[in-house]
Amino acid sequence: MPVKNRFAELQSEIVAWRHDLHKHPELMYETHRTSAFVAEKLAEFGCDEITPGIGRTGVVGVIKGKTDTKGRVIGLRADMDALPIHEATGLDYASTVPGAMHACGHDGHTAMLLGAGKYLSETRNFDGTVVLIFQPAEEGGAGGKAMCDDGMMERWNIQEVYGLHNMPGIPVGEFATRPGALMASSDEFVIDVTGVGGHAATPHDTIDTTLVASQIVVSLHSIVSRNVDPLKRVVLTVGTFSTDSTASNVIAHTAKLEGTVRTLDSEYRTEAEGWVRRVAQNTAAAFGAKAEVIWRSGYPVTVNTEQETAYAVEAARAVAATVDAETPPIMPSEDFSYMLEERPGAYIFLGNGDTEMCHHPAYVFDDDAIPLGCSWFAELAERRMPAV
Ligand code: NI
């Protein structure tokens, strides 16, 4: 099945938008130029309503169909922010901002949703309303949550939401998704351990914080292997281990551990917090030391609802020859999860071919994927709200 012809015609224009965005990456909520670019394009297309400033720098665009007999509204979402990475692609349209790069392809997502917006504004061949959602701060800033917290879903009466992400390793021209958990939750912890520092030659006068923290690291690794159902997916990683000792002959007084817990089963998020606290505090106590645990809840599990995943797959099959409707879930996390907590919907991966993985300084978004992504967004709107 082909992509929509209009997107083959529009491809060079959409690619030019993408390269412009790529040259000017912006981090987190600082997507001022990008948001202005998006709003300007939406105005050019004749979008019925353009609202900036949702979720700080997010932009919402509304396109009304030829008719609206049932009050149907679907939301299509793209992310706009870049990463604090120094680009090493050597592309002629590489980042002009040192230390910032569109290394996750959000420039491609934004350009594709704009392309779909242009087509849908031209054709309006649907019965209802399309809400285009452009969010900032996907990379750790919870911009999607900020837009939800601003009342976006209620204000525009959004009934379903859909989003996509390019995926290196999947051939260009293919899609992949699954019903249920697609991406993991991501919570972080910091453990501050305090013992009694001293001279390396007199350990009996100290409580060796390095030893205590080491025991905590080892014991934390019993959580996944001994507390979690072996058929469930949870990963716990201690990423940093530092102490205040500055010399080989000094026993540390304090130590700090930082780590993350990711899971595809939401029930384990709260349990994991309790387990980490118990292990850290009681292990420290066993040695006469103290451990203080700071828990930082991050993105929820990205859960595709069953019916909407079927719609997303149907739309993908209309534009691509190969669609994997049962792809294995992955353990990175995604801010779109907050929107899926508020409304039924689905997230889908769009093949980016044999490139470096996202977040790599030599990652390159494949422009050949653009007509597929645009067509998928447009197909969804037209299939979920068929013209009468
Ligand atoms: Ni991303």
Residues whose N, C-alpha, C, O or C-beta is under 5 A from the ligand:
A	BS01	NI	C104
